[in-house]
């Protein structure tokens, strides 16, 4: 399925998971995860290969913890106020500060805090 979210067409996949309800991915390499709790996270600069592995994974939660969580800049929205975090520092940032940092990190590629 393709949904226009203002960033171009986004492929949305409904998933069978106790953690997630859907996985979306857009042409600008934004991964959107809708959690069953009602919270949505958008992860930036995520390679398509990571998303394909995520969709194919038997355990979405295990794949998320190993390959997505703390590896890409993200923005949280939904049930609570929006927060942006960059994995290199792990500290929360205001939206303006996060946008500036995202531009810098995009030029270096995705940051990774795990070896």
Secondary structure, 3 states (H helix, E strand, C coil): CEEECCCCEEEEEECCCCCEEEEEEECCCCEEEEECCCCEEEECCCCHHHHHHHHHCCCHHHHHHHHCCCCCCEEEECCCCCEEECCCCCCEECHHHHHHHHHHHHHHCCCCCCC
